[in-house]
Amino acid sequence: MRALLVVPRLPGTGFTGDRVRAELHLEALAELGARVTIVGGVPPNRPVAAVAGAEEVRGVPIRVAALPFHLTRAFVRGWPLQTALFDGAWERALAGCGRFDLVVLLLARLQPRLRTLLPRAPLVVDYVDALSEAARQNAERDPALWRRLYWRAEGARLMRAEREAARGARLLLATTPADAAALPEGTEAIAIGARIGPPPPRERAQVVVFTGRMGYRPNAVAAELLLREIWPRVRGRVPGAELVVGGADAPASLRRLAEGTPAARLVSPVSDMRALLLSARVAAVPVDMGTGTPNKVYEALEAGCAVVATPAAAARAVLDGVAAPLRTAADPEAFAREVSDLLADAESAEALGAAGRAFAVAHADRGEIARRLARLLSRAAEGA
């Protein structure tokens, strides 16, 4: 089988979820013995590097200087403005690729730009997450008025792109049942999951972590809420506790906030995310915006952390119809209380962490998820 995998950004060029999703597809296609050509965006002036699992790699330089042109074209044509963030010389990258038995396209916001460029072959569209639903949430909940107004307009364009991407596709994918329900009919949910490592330690210090790419707006908003409103309450109850906020692309404003917060520190980027999680008793997930698979939750569960999350984040942590074992809290005071209780009660935290680890092993093993995805891709290629 020859497969073409088209992604917004090549794996190895950053820390976003779509890059992790691309790695999952490469692992699934390897299960099928496929020869894979991957085409995706790369930062300007960076050489196109080899990608594990791909026979051929074609990069599309994403140049900031060309962004005004790409934004104007997207606006005039009614495409999502986010399309402009990944625009470049796709025609050149896709020219002469040859014939394929399967084409996998990640993210519906690429579809308007690429629909006439993709070769004729069975098509799989992986939405990853329901971007129009994320836009709706952001339009209601983002603290910044101008962002709410932007997402209100962008949401309609994203919904149109999601619907258009479904036309002619043999398989539609998302990462959670909630996302699949918000996307075109027939979309199937398959998670990203987490790599299962050695059994984690049982005894842990009074450390709280919040992880995720801080350049992602929902994470940055959640981190600010944690530092400003939740953490002072926790420290009032558990004076010896420590908070670590860890993730790539932290903005300067968040760095300054962390520096000025007692017993808190920010690590950006994180050289070893699992090691950071293994050091913590509690993983805090006060994320109230966004869609898609909650990677930070599954990574924390795999590492044996006791997890406290918002109801919105917890609702997305469902695999095989089973909800992840974690505690939920809907406001800063309740969130601080749950985190404090777990910090003060090592036995309860250990029991919840052990239940989370068992859940991750049973339901979130990325290797097993890749094998499930391989079966779906095989059916799509065969026309089933």
Beta strands, then each sheet from edge to edge (+ up, - down):
strand 1: 2-9
strand 2: 35-42
strand 3: 56-61
strand 4: 102-106
strand 5: 123-126
strand 6: 171-174
strand 7: 188-189
strand 8: 207-211
strand 9: 242-246
strand 10: 264-267
strand 11: 282-285
strand 12: 306-309
strand 13: 318-319
strand 14: 322-323
strand 15: 327-328
sheet 1: 3+ 2+ 1+ 4+ 5+ 6+ 7+
sheet 2: 10+ 9+ 8+ 11+ 12+ 15+
sheet 3: 13+ 14-
end
